[in-house]
Amino acid sequence: MGEAVRYTIGSEVRCADGKCGSVKRVVIDPIARCVTHLVVAPGGGEERLVPVSLLDSEADGLELSCGREEFEALESAEEDLFLPGGANDLGYDPAETMRWPYFGPGIALAGGMNPLPLTLGEAGVPAARERVPAGEVQIRRGDPVRASDGEAGRVHGLVVDDGDHTVTHVLLGEGHLWGRKTVAVPIADVERAGATIRVNYSKDQLKDLPAVDTDVAG
């Protein structure tokens, strides 16, 4: 599914075993300039975040390659995991989109200074996709995070160098056992293990990191 595919807001979405809802919004990666997920509202249940990779490209209409039970197990489409949509995002109205968050580097980030909004190129289109160290895969907001001694929350965002779009820090967001704050972990101390992000810190070490204010709702 490339960025040329148009997902019509309000379209019915079906699972392999019946209707599962309709498209409420799309989630856009502002760096890659493509749709990555659909927000599907089941009509009475919790909205789900559906990766476009689950869509059956051979089907007539929007049909998922999973059953209703698997659909209901997908991640909740919590709005506080995203930034608001922008003007004319791939032809969508702002109310029809959400964006994955990226932040530019702040001064003395480790000292608690705010990351700055990532400076994009002309018309809001960045010059390149974000870069992560060799051997790593993409890290996205909402990915679960595990410390050396247990679960530690979820990814709140990425800090990206606005010069070469290298990811420098991963921001761990709300849901920590020690309270509601966001902390920055250097990318060198982050690795992916399957669906989980692992950090080379204990929960106590994460707790002692200074808070970073990203000015993002949620």
C-alpha atoms as one frame of an Amber mdcrd trajectory, in Angstrom:
protein
   0.000   0.000   0.000   1.720   3.200  -1.127   0.906   6.794  -0.383  -1.192
   7.022  -3.599  -3.876   4.805  -2.043  -6.839   6.894  -0.898  -8.758   5.676
   2.140 -12.167   7.340   2.171 -13.310   8.524   5.582 -16.507   6.716   6.549
 -15.844   3.673   4.350 -16.921   0.312   5.731 -14.146  -1.997   6.926 -14.676
  -5.732   7.016 -12.773  -8.475   8.791 -12.443 -11.922   7.243 -15.548 -12.952
   9.187 -17.777  -9.885   8.877 -18.039  -6.113   9.268 -15.808  -4.592  11.973
 -16.456  -0.853  11.608 -15.743   2.172   9.451 -12.773   4.463   8.773 -12.833
   7.457  11.124  -9.360   8.907  10.446  -6.011   7.986   8.946  -2.605   8.123
  10.626   0.143   9.764   8.593   3.915   9.539   8.906   4.921  13.166   8.154
   8.499  12.137   7.365   7.739   9.334   4.902   4.586  11.151   3.665   2.408
   8.060   3.695  -0.574   6.583   5.518   0.538   3.966   8.042  -2.685   3.132
   9.916  -6.448   3.521   9.765  -8.472   4.467  12.827 -11.476   2.149  12.642
 -14.569   2.852  14.735 -16.603  -0.318  15.343 -19.751   1.636  16.199 -20.198
   1.134  19.923 -16.801  -0.248  20.857 -13.307   1.147  21.254 -11.652   2.587
  18.157  -8.761   0.482  16.888  -5.470   1.377  15.218  -5.271  -0.819  12.112
  -1.942  -1.079  10.214  -2.504  -0.708   6.476  -0.414  -3.867   6.081  -3.457
  -5.808   7.369  -5.566  -4.710   4.387  -6.167  -7.353   1.726  -5.035  -5.706
  -1.504  -6.991  -8.261  -3.546 -10.323  -7.608  -1.835 -13.131  -5.479  -3.229
 -13.232  -2.687  -0.664 -11.455  -2.429   2.699 -11.098  -5.940   4.061  -8.647
  -7.043   6.741  -6.703 -10.282   6.609  -7.737 -11.042  10.186 -10.912 -12.029
  12.026 -13.060  -9.916  14.348 -11.380 -11.364  17.443  -7.937 -10.322  16.173
  -9.305  -6.895  15.223 -10.585  -6.337  18.755  -7.120  -7.222  20.093  -5.443
  -4.460  18.059  -4.076  -1.402  19.872  -6.578   1.191  20.981  -6.472   4.374
  18.876  -5.821   6.693  21.817  -5.644  10.249  20.567  -2.894  11.195  23.011
  -0.479   8.968  21.089  -0.474  11.388  18.164  -0.167  14.979  17.022  -3.154
  16.737  15.391  -3.452  16.437  11.625  -2.083  19.204   9.432  -3.610  21.164
   6.590  -4.052  19.099   3.427  -2.176  16.033   4.691  -2.114  13.896   1.532
  -5.410  15.525   0.557  -7.183  14.923   3.885  -8.756  17.584   6.082  -7.059
  18.145   9.484  -9.983  16.522  11.341  -9.529  13.374   9.248  -5.880  12.767
  10.134  -3.439  12.234  12.986   0.358  12.355  12.777   3.180  10.388  14.294
   5.223  12.853  16.381   8.788  13.873  15.680  10.750  16.526  17.574  13.868
  18.474  16.792  16.740  18.532  19.310  16.580  20.944  22.231  19.546  22.615
  23.892  20.958  20.549  26.771  18.226  17.924  26.367  19.639  15.806  29.187
  19.252  18.809  31.459  15.516  18.913  30.933  15.205  21.536  28.172  12.319
  21.160  25.735  12.796  19.465  22.367  11.893  21.847  19.548   9.349  21.031
  16.833  11.057  19.338  13.898  11.735  21.875  11.153  10.296  20.527   7.915
  11.104  21.620   4.395   9.041  23.592   1.922   5.271  23.003   2.221   5.890
  20.918   5.317   7.641  18.110   3.441  10.919  16.981   5.048  13.941  16.272
   2.899  14.463  12.681   4.049  13.069   9.833   6.092  14.314   9.683   9.676
  17.462   7.609  10.181  18.113   5.074  12.921  21.377   3.232  13.668  22.385
   0.337  11.409  20.632  -2.896  12.324  17.685  -1.147  13.977  14.128  -0.944
  12.677  11.662   1.906  12.862  10.524   2.982  16.316   7.109   4.551  16.574
   5.021   6.338  19.174   3.012   3.887  21.234   5.527   1.027  20.957   5.756
  -0.800  24.318   8.996  -0.261  26.256  10.701  -2.693  28.602  13.475  -1.775
  31.050  16.031  -4.304  32.297  13.678  -5.203  35.172  10.221  -4.994  33.655
   7.646  -3.028  31.674   8.370   0.711  31.586   5.627   2.353  29.506   5.400
   3.306  25.846   7.287   5.412  23.322   6.041   9.002  23.502   7.951  10.270
  20.457  11.310  10.594  18.750  13.879  13.391  18.874  15.246  13.872  15.356
  18.273  15.932  14.346  16.833  18.446  11.896  20.113  18.518   9.992  20.309
  14.920   8.776  17.115  13.467  10.336  19.059  11.078  12.559  17.099   9.865
  15.570  19.021  10.947  18.685  16.639  10.106  21.549  13.515   8.087  22.234
  10.968   9.782  24.489   9.208   7.509  26.986   5.764   8.889  27.661   3.020
   8.624  30.216   2.049   5.406  31.938   5.229   5.018  33.979   4.896   3.368
  37.333   6.580   6.406  38.924   4.159   9.014  37.619   3.159  11.010  34.590
   6.224  12.434  32.887   8.264  12.090  29.709  11.967  11.218  29.738  14.544
  11.066  26.940  16.698   7.959  26.386  19.674   8.178  23.957  19.151   6.032
  20.870  22.420   4.209  21.638  20.698   2.710  24.702  17.651   1.526  22.757
  17.051  -1.662  20.804  14.050  -3.495  19.407  13.233  -7.061  20.468  10.251
  -8.206  18.403   7.293  -5.908  19.052   8.919  -4.406  22.153  11.480  -1.620
  22.574  14.159  -2.459  25.147  16.236   0.160  26.952  19.495  -0.411  28.819
  18.143   1.148  32.021  16.394  -0.159  35.100  13.031   1.333  36.059  14.727
   3.207  38.905  17.285   4.677  36.492  14.494   5.821  34.185  12.701   7.346
  37.147  15.782   9.432  37.950  16.038  10.921  34.428  14.888  14.558  34.173
  11.452  15.216  32.748  11.161  16.618  29.213   8.175  18.761  28.236   7.215
  18.109  24.630   4.079  20.275  24.736   2.046  17.434  23.204  -1.422  16.762
  24.538  -1.867  13.619  26.544
